[in-house]
Amino acid sequence: MKNSFVTVFCTVPDAKTGRKIAKALVKSRLAACVNIISGINSIYIWDGKLCDDAENLLVIKTRGSLFGELAEKIKQNHPYATPEIICLPIINGNKEYLKWLAHNT
């Protein structure tokens, strides 16, 4: 495939926020698909304190060229001051799925 595809991870505080962001990304065609995985726990340091929070994880599939716009759209709709937005390359995949991904972004 000529296109470069990526998977973006983003944690959100709850399913409602996850759905809001997912729908905004897919509706604007910045993502072809967003999976919402509930029931994760994140352990991290924030403001010098150890935090252990229940969260949801968004798994976002898109084109690499759309990452900048996608990250901005997430920030506009995200309640965290510093949202986790991490981008990983898709090295290979089902050609039909990647074709569908290209068509829907």
DSSP file (Angstrom, degrees, kcal/mol; ACC not computed):
  #  RESIDUE AA STRUCTURE BP1 BP2  ACC     N-H-->O    O-->H-N    N-H-->O    O-->H-N    TCO  KAPPA ALPHA  PHI   PSI    X-CA   Y-CA   Z-CA
    1    1 A M              0   0    0      0, 0.0    98,-0.0     0, 0.0    94,-0.0   0.000 360.0 360.0 360.0 138.8    0.0    0.0    0.0
    2    2 A K        +     0   0    0      2,-0.1     2,-0.1     0, 0.0     0, 0.0   0.808 360.0  84.5 -74.1 -30.2    1.2    3.5   -0.8
    3    3 A N  S    S-     0   0    0      1,-0.1     2,-0.6    95,-0.0    99,-0.0  -0.414  75.9-132.1 -77.6 149.2   -0.5    5.0    2.2
    4    4 A S        -     0   0    0     -2,-0.1    60,-3.3    85,-0.0    61,-0.5  -0.901  27.1-165.5 -99.2 122.3    1.1    5.1    5.6
    5    5 A F  E     -A   63   0A   0     -2,-0.6    85,-2.6    85,-0.5     2,-0.3  -0.808   5.8-172.5-111.5 152.6   -1.4    3.9    8.3
    6    6 A V  E     -AB  62  89A   0     56,-2.7    56,-2.2    -2,-0.3     2,-0.4  -0.929  21.4-136.6-138.0 159.8   -1.1    4.3   12.1
    7    7 A T  E     -AB  61  88A   0     81,-2.9    81,-3.0    -2,-0.3     2,-0.5  -0.982  22.8-158.8-114.3 132.2   -2.8    3.3   15.2
    8    8 A V  E     -AB  60  87A   0     52,-2.9    52,-3.0    -2,-0.4     2,-0.4  -0.938   1.5-153.9-114.5 132.5   -3.3    6.0   17.9
    9    9 A F  E     +AB  59  86A   0     77,-2.9    77,-2.4    -2,-0.5     2,-0.3  -0.870  18.5 169.2-103.5 138.4   -3.9    5.2   21.5
   10   10 A C  E     -A   58   0A   0     48,-1.7    48,-3.3    -2,-0.4     2,-0.3  -0.941  21.8-145.4-148.9 124.7   -5.7    7.7   23.7
   11   11 A T  E     -A   57   0A   0     73,-0.4    73,-0.3    -2,-0.3    46,-0.2  -0.683  17.8-173.7 -89.7 146.9   -7.0    7.2   27.3
   12   12 A V  E     -A   56   0A   0     44,-2.6    44,-2.6    -2,-0.3     3,-0.1  -0.934  32.6-119.4-135.2 157.6  -10.2    8.9   28.4
   13   13 A P  S    S-     0   0    0      0, 0.0     2,-0.3     0, 0.0    44,-0.1   0.769  87.9  -1.3 -72.5 -24.5  -11.9    9.0   31.9
   14   14 A D  S  > S-     0   0    0     42,-0.1     4,-2.1     1,-0.1    42,-0.1  -0.971  72.8 -99.2-159.3 168.9  -15.1    7.3   30.9
   15   15 A A  H  > S+     0   0    0     -2,-0.3     4,-3.0     1,-0.2     5,-0.2   0.851 116.2  59.1 -65.1 -35.7  -17.1    5.7   28.0
   16   16 A K  H  > S+     0   0    0      1,-0.2     4,-2.1     2,-0.2    -1,-0.2   0.934 109.2  43.5 -60.1 -46.7  -19.2    8.8   27.4
   17   17 A T  H  > S+     0   0    0      2,-0.2     4,-2.4     1,-0.2     5,-0.2   0.903 113.0  53.7 -63.9 -41.3  -16.1   10.9   26.7
   18   18 A G  H  X S+     0   0    0     -4,-2.1     4,-2.9     1,-0.2    -2,-0.2   0.921 109.5  46.8 -59.2 -46.1  -14.7    8.0   24.6
   19   19 A R  H  X S+     0   0    0     -4,-3.0     4,-2.8     2,-0.2     5,-0.3   0.902 110.8  53.0 -63.9 -40.8  -17.8    7.8   22.4
   20   20 A K  H  X S+     0   0    0     -4,-2.1     4,-1.9    -5,-0.2    -2,-0.2   0.945 114.7  40.4 -59.7 -49.2  -17.9   11.6   22.0
   21   21 A I  H  X S+     0   0    0     -4,-2.4     4,-2.3     2,-0.2    -2,-0.2   0.922 115.0  52.2 -66.9 -44.4  -14.3   11.7   20.8
   22   22 A A  H  X S+     0   0    0     -4,-2.9     4,-2.5    -5,-0.2     5,-0.3   0.929 111.1  46.6 -58.7 -47.2  -14.7    8.6   18.7
   23   23 A K  H  X S+     0   0    0     -4,-2.8     4,-2.8     1,-0.2     5,-0.3   0.891 111.2  52.0 -64.1 -39.6  -17.8    9.9   16.9
   24   24 A A  H  X S+     0   0    0     -4,-1.9     4,-1.6    -5,-0.3     6,-0.2   0.904 112.5  45.9 -62.8 -40.8  -16.1   13.3   16.3
   25   25 A L  H  <>S+     0   0    0     -4,-2.3     5,-2.4     2,-0.2     6,-1.3   0.919 117.5  41.5 -69.3 -44.2  -13.1   11.6   14.7
   26   26 A V  H ><5S+     0   0    0     -4,-2.5     3,-1.4     4,-0.2    -2,-0.2   0.917 113.3  53.0 -71.4 -42.8  -15.0    9.2   12.5
   27   27 A K  H 3<5S+     0   0    0     -4,-2.8    -1,-0.2     1,-0.3    -2,-0.2   0.881 112.2  45.2 -59.5 -38.9  -17.6   11.8   11.5
   28   28 A S  T 3<5S-     0   0    0     -4,-1.6    -1,-0.3    -5,-0.3    -2,-0.2   0.420 113.7-121.5 -85.2   2.1  -14.9   14.1   10.3
   29   29 A R  T < 5S+     0   0    0     -3,-1.4    -3,-0.2     2,-0.2    -2,-0.1   0.740  79.0 124.4  62.8  26.1  -13.1   11.2    8.6
   30   30 A L  S   <S+     0   0    0     -5,-2.4     2,-0.3    -6,-0.2    33,-0.3   0.621  79.9  28.9 -83.5 -15.2  -10.0   11.7   10.6
   31   31 A A        -     0   0    0     -6,-1.3    -2,-0.2    73,-0.2    31,-0.2  -0.995  61.9-155.5-141.3 144.4  -10.3    8.1   11.7
   32   32 A A  S    S+     0   0    0     29,-2.3     2,-0.3    -2,-0.3    30,-0.1   0.803  84.8   2.7 -84.2 -32.5  -11.8    5.1    9.9
   33   33 A C  E     -C   61   0A   0     28,-1.0    28,-2.5     2,-0.0     2,-0.4  -0.991  57.1-164.2-156.0 142.6  -12.5    3.2   13.1
   34   34 A V  E     -C   60   0A   0     -2,-0.3     2,-0.4    26,-0.2    26,-0.2  -0.984   9.6-158.4-131.6 122.6  -12.2    3.7   16.9
   35   35 A N  E     -C   59   0A   0     24,-2.6    24,-2.5    -2,-0.4     2,-0.6  -0.809   8.0-150.4 -94.7 140.4  -12.4    0.9   19.4
   36   36 A I  E     -C   58   0A   0     -2,-0.4     2,-0.6    22,-0.2    22,-0.2  -0.952  10.0-167.1-113.2 114.5  -13.3    1.7   23.0
   37   37 A I  E     -C   57   0A   0     20,-3.0    20,-2.8    -2,-0.6     3,-0.3  -0.895   9.8-164.0-104.7 116.6  -11.8   -0.7   25.5
   38   38 A S  E     +     0   0A   0     -2,-0.6    18,-0.2    18,-0.2   -24,-0.0  -0.495  58.3  46.6 -95.0 166.6  -13.2   -0.3   29.0
   39   39 A G  E    S+     0   0A   0     16,-0.4     2,-0.3     1,-0.3    -1,-0.2   0.734  70.6 139.2  80.5  23.8  -12.0   -1.5   32.3
   40   40 A I  E     -C   55   0A   0     15,-1.7    15,-2.6    -3,-0.3     2,-0.4  -0.669  39.7-146.1 -94.9 157.6   -8.3   -0.5   32.1
   41   41 A N  E     -C   54   0A   0     -2,-0.3     2,-0.5    13,-0.2    13,-0.2  -0.980   6.8-157.9-121.0 136.7   -6.4    1.0   35.0
   42   42 A S  E     -C   53   0A   0     11,-2.9    11,-2.5    -2,-0.4     2,-0.5  -0.960   3.3-166.8-115.7 129.3   -3.7    3.6   34.6
   43   43 A I  E     +C   52   0A   0     -2,-0.5     2,-0.3     9,-0.2     9,-0.2  -0.973  30.2 134.0-116.9 124.2   -1.0    4.1   37.2
   44   44 A Y  E     -C   51   0A   0      7,-1.7     7,-3.5    -2,-0.5     2,-0.5  -0.954  53.9 -99.2-159.9 168.2    1.0    7.3   36.9
   45   45 A I  E     +C   50   0A   0     -2,-0.3     2,-0.4     5,-0.2     5,-0.2  -0.890  37.7 172.8-100.8 129.8    2.5   10.3   38.7
   46   46 A W  E >  S-C   49   0A   0      3,-2.6     3,-1.9    -2,-0.5    -2,-0.0  -0.982  70.9 -10.6-139.0 127.3    0.6   13.6   38.4
   47   47 A D  T 3  S-     0   0    0     -2,-0.4     3,-0.1     1,-0.3    -1,-0.1   0.862 129.6 -55.9  51.8  39.6    1.5   16.7   40.4
   48   48 A G  T 3  S+     0   0    0      1,-0.2     2,-0.4     0, 0.0    -1,-0.3   0.484 115.8 112.8  78.0   2.8    3.9   14.6   42.5
   49   49 A K  E <  S- C   0  46A   0     -3,-1.9    -3,-2.6     0, 0.0     2,-0.5  -0.868  70.3-120.2-113.0 143.3    1.2   12.1   43.5
   50   50 A L  E     - C   0  45A   0     -2,-0.4     2,-0.3    -5,-0.2    -5,-0.2  -0.686  35.9-165.6 -77.2 123.7    0.8    8.5   42.6
   51   51 A C  E     - C   0  44A   0     -7,-3.5    -7,-1.7    -2,-0.5     2,-0.3  -0.862  19.1-173.5-114.0 147.3   -2.5    8.0   40.8
   52   52 A D  E     + C   0  43A   0     -2,-0.3     2,-0.4    -9,-0.2    -9,-0.2  -0.846  24.1 171.1-139.5  97.4   -4.4    4.8   40.1
   53   53 A D  E     - C   0  42A   0    -11,-2.5   -11,-2.9    -2,-0.3     2,-0.4  -0.870  35.8-125.6-120.2 143.1   -7.4    5.5   37.9
   54   54 A A  E     + C   0  41A   0     -2,-0.4     2,-0.3   -13,-0.2   -13,-0.2  -0.688  46.1 160.7 -76.7 133.8  -10.0    3.5   36.0
   55   55 A E  E     - C   0  40A   0    -15,-2.6   -15,-1.7    -2,-0.4   -16,-0.4  -0.852  37.2-119.1-142.7 177.4  -10.0    4.7   32.4
   56   56 A N  E     -A   12   0A   0    -44,-2.6   -44,-2.6    -2,-0.3     2,-0.5  -0.924  24.2-138.0-118.8 149.9  -11.1    3.6   28.9
   57   57 A L  E     -AC  11  37A   0    -20,-2.8   -20,-3.0    -2,-0.3     2,-0.5  -0.941   6.5-151.5-113.5 126.6   -8.7    3.2   26.0
   58   58 A L  E     -AC  10  36A   0    -48,-3.3   -48,-1.7    -2,-0.5     2,-0.6  -0.838   4.8-163.2 -92.4 130.3   -9.4    4.5   22.5
   59   59 A V  E     -AC   9  35A   0    -24,-2.5   -24,-2.6    -2,-0.5     2,-0.4  -0.954  16.7-169.2-114.4 108.3   -7.7    2.5   19.7
   60   60 A I  E     -AC   8  34A   0    -52,-3.0   -52,-2.9    -2,-0.6     2,-0.5  -0.856  12.3-158.4-110.8 128.2   -7.9    4.7   16.6
   61   61 A K  E     +AC   7  33A   0    -28,-2.5   -29,-2.3    -2,-0.4   -28,-1.0  -0.917  34.7 127.2-108.1 129.0   -7.0    3.6   13.1
   62   62 A T  E     -A    6   0A   0    -56,-2.2   -56,-2.7    -2,-0.5     2,-0.3  -0.891  58.7 -70.3-158.3-176.9   -6.1    6.3   10.5
   63   63 A R  E >   -A    5   0A   0    -33,-0.3     3,-1.4    -2,-0.3   -58,-0.3  -0.684  38.2-127.6 -85.7 144.2   -3.6    7.6    8.0
   64   64 A G  G >  S+     0   0    0    -60,-3.3     3,-1.5    -2,-0.3     4,-0.3   0.849 108.4  62.9 -59.0 -34.3   -0.3    8.9    9.3
   65   65 A S  G 3  S+     0   0    0    -61,-0.5    -1,-0.3     1,-0.3     4,-0.2   0.666 100.4  53.6 -67.2 -15.8   -0.8   12.1    7.3
   66   66 A L  G <> S+     0   0    0     -3,-1.4     4,-2.7     1,-0.2    -1,-0.3   0.432  77.7 100.4 -96.7  -0.4   -3.9   12.9    9.4
   67   67 A F  H <> S+     0   0    0     -3,-1.5     4,-3.0    -4,-0.3     5,-0.2   0.889  79.0  51.7 -56.8 -44.8   -2.2   12.5   12.8
   68   68 A G  H  > S+     0   0    0     -4,-0.3     4,-1.9     1,-0.2    -1,-0.2   0.934 114.7  41.7 -58.9 -48.8   -1.8   16.3   13.4
   69   69 A E  H  > S+     0   0    0     -4,-0.2     4,-2.3     2,-0.2    -1,-0.2   0.902 114.9  52.2 -64.2 -41.8   -5.4   17.1   12.7
   70   70 A L  H  X S+     0   0    0     -4,-2.7     4,-2.4     1,-0.2    -2,-0.2   0.922 108.2  50.4 -61.7 -45.8   -6.6   14.1   14.7
   71   71 A A  H  X S+     0   0    0     -4,-3.0     4,-2.4    -5,-0.2    -1,-0.2   0.896 110.8  49.8 -60.8 -41.0   -4.5   15.0   17.7
   72   72 A E  H  X S+     0   0    0     -4,-1.9     4,-2.2    -5,-0.2    -1,-0.2   0.907 109.5  51.0 -64.4 -42.0   -5.9   18.6   17.6
   73   73 A K  H  X S+     0   0    0     -4,-2.3     4,-1.1     2,-0.2    -2,-0.2   0.898 110.5  49.8 -63.0 -40.8   -9.5   17.2   17.4
   74   74 A I  H >X S+     0   0    0     -4,-2.4     3,-0.9     1,-0.2     4,-0.8   0.954 110.1  50.0 -61.4 -48.9   -8.9   15.0   20.4
   75   75 A K  H >< S+     0   0    0     -4,-2.4     3,-0.6     1,-0.3    -2,-0.2   0.865 107.3  55.0 -58.5 -37.7   -7.5   17.9   22.4
   76   76 A Q  H 3< S+     0   0    0     -4,-2.2    -1,-0.3     1,-0.2    -2,-0.2   0.781 118.8  33.5 -65.4 -26.9  -10.5   20.0   21.6
   77   77 A N  H << S+     0   0    0     -4,-1.1    -1,-0.2    -3,-0.9    -2,-0.2   0.351  98.1  98.8-111.4   3.9  -12.9   17.4   23.0
   78   78 A H    <<  -     0   0    0     -4,-0.8   -66,-0.1    -3,-0.6   -60,-0.0  -0.770  58.0-151.6-101.9 136.9  -10.8   15.9   25.8
   79   79 A P        +     0   0    0      0, 0.0     2,-0.2     0, 0.0    -1,-0.1   0.677  69.2  94.4 -79.3 -16.2  -11.2   16.9   29.5
   80   80 A Y  S    S-     0   0    0      1,-0.1    -2,-0.1     4,-0.0     0, 0.0  -0.495  71.7-139.2 -78.7 145.2   -7.6   16.2   30.5
   81   81 A A  S    S+     0   0    0      1,-0.3    -1,-0.1    -2,-0.2    -3,-0.0   0.857 103.6  24.1 -65.6 -35.9   -5.0   19.1   30.5
   82   82 A T  S    S-     0   0    0      2,-0.0    -1,-0.3    -3,-0.0     2,-0.1  -0.721  86.2-165.1-131.5  81.2   -2.4   16.7   29.0
   83   83 A P        -     0   0    0      0, 0.0     2,-0.6     0, 0.0   -71,-0.1  -0.371  26.3-113.3 -69.8 146.2   -4.2   13.8   27.2
   84   84 A E        +     0   0    0    -73,-0.3   -73,-0.4    -2,-0.1     2,-0.4  -0.693  43.0 167.3 -75.4 119.5   -2.3   10.7   26.2
   85   85 A I        +     0   0    0     -2,-0.6     2,-0.4   -75,-0.2   -75,-0.2  -0.883   6.8 172.5-136.7 102.3   -2.1   10.7   22.4
   86   86 A I  E     -B    9   0A   0    -77,-2.4   -77,-2.9    -2,-0.4     2,-0.5  -0.946  16.3-154.7-120.6 131.7    0.4    8.1   21.2
   87   87 A C  E     -B    8   0A   0     -2,-0.4   -79,-0.2   -79,-0.2    -2,-0.0  -0.906  11.6-179.0-112.6 127.6    0.9    7.1   17.5
   88   88 A L  E     -B    7   0A   0    -81,-3.0   -81,-2.9    -2,-0.5     2,-0.1  -0.967  28.8-114.5-123.4 140.3    2.3    3.8   16.4
   89   89 A P  E     -B    6   0A   0      0, 0.0     2,-0.8     0, 0.0   -83,-0.3  -0.421  16.7-131.7 -72.4 146.5    2.9    2.7   12.7
   90   90 A I        -     0   0    0    -85,-2.6   -85,-0.5     1,-0.2     3,-0.1  -0.895  23.3-172.1 -92.4 110.6    0.9   -0.1   11.2
   91   91 A I        -     0   0    0     -2,-0.8     2,-0.3     1,-0.2    -1,-0.2   0.885  62.6 -17.0 -73.9 -40.9    3.7   -2.2    9.6
   92   92 A N        +     0   0    0     -3,-0.1     2,-0.3     2,-0.0    -1,-0.2  -0.968  68.0 155.7-158.7 164.8    1.4   -4.6    7.7
   93   93 A G        -     0   0    0     -2,-0.3     2,-0.3    -3,-0.1    -3,-0.0  -0.986  53.0 -42.1-177.3 177.6   -2.1   -5.8    7.7
   94   94 A N     >  -     0   0    0     -2,-0.3     4,-2.6     1,-0.2     3,-0.3  -0.433  50.6-141.7 -57.8 119.1   -5.0   -7.3    5.8
   95   95 A K  H  > S+     0   0    0     -2,-0.3     4,-2.2     1,-0.2    -1,-0.2   0.859 100.2  52.1 -58.3 -38.2   -4.9   -5.6    2.4
   96   96 A E  H  > S+     0   0    0      2,-0.2     4,-2.1     1,-0.2    -1,-0.2   0.899 110.8  48.1 -65.8 -39.2   -8.7   -5.4    2.1
   97   97 A Y  H  > S+     0   0    0     -3,-0.3     4,-2.8     2,-0.2    -2,-0.2   0.924 111.7  49.1 -65.8 -44.1   -8.9   -3.8    5.6
   98   98 A L  H  X S+     0   0    0     -4,-2.6     4,-2.4     2,-0.2    -2,-0.2   0.864 110.1  51.9 -64.7 -34.9   -6.1   -1.3    4.7
   99   99 A K  H  X S+     0   0    0     -4,-2.2     4,-2.2    -5,-0.3    -1,-0.2   0.918 111.0  47.6 -64.6 -43.3   -8.0   -0.5    1.5
  100  100 A W  H  X S+     0   0    0     -4,-2.1     4,-1.6     2,-0.2    -2,-0.2   0.911 110.4  52.5 -62.2 -43.1  -11.1    0.1    3.5
  101  101 A L  H  < S+     0   0    0     -4,-2.8     4,-0.3     1,-0.2     3,-0.3   0.921 110.1  48.1 -58.8 -45.4   -9.2    2.3    6.0
  102  102 A A  H >< S+     0   0    0     -4,-2.4     3,-1.0     1,-0.2    -1,-0.2   0.895 110.7  51.4 -62.4 -40.6   -7.8    4.4    3.1
  103  103 A H  H 3< S+     0   0    0     -4,-2.2    -1,-0.2     1,-0.2    -2,-0.2   0.787 111.4  47.5 -67.9 -27.8  -11.3    4.8    1.6
  104  104 A N  T 3<        0   0    0     -4,-1.6    -1,-0.2    -3,-0.3   -73,-0.2   0.257 360.0 360.0-103.9  11.9  -12.8    6.0    4.9
  105  105 A T    <         0   0    0     -3,-1.0    -1,-0.2    -4,-0.3    -2,-0.2   0.311 360.0 360.0-130.0 360.0  -10.2    8.6    5.9
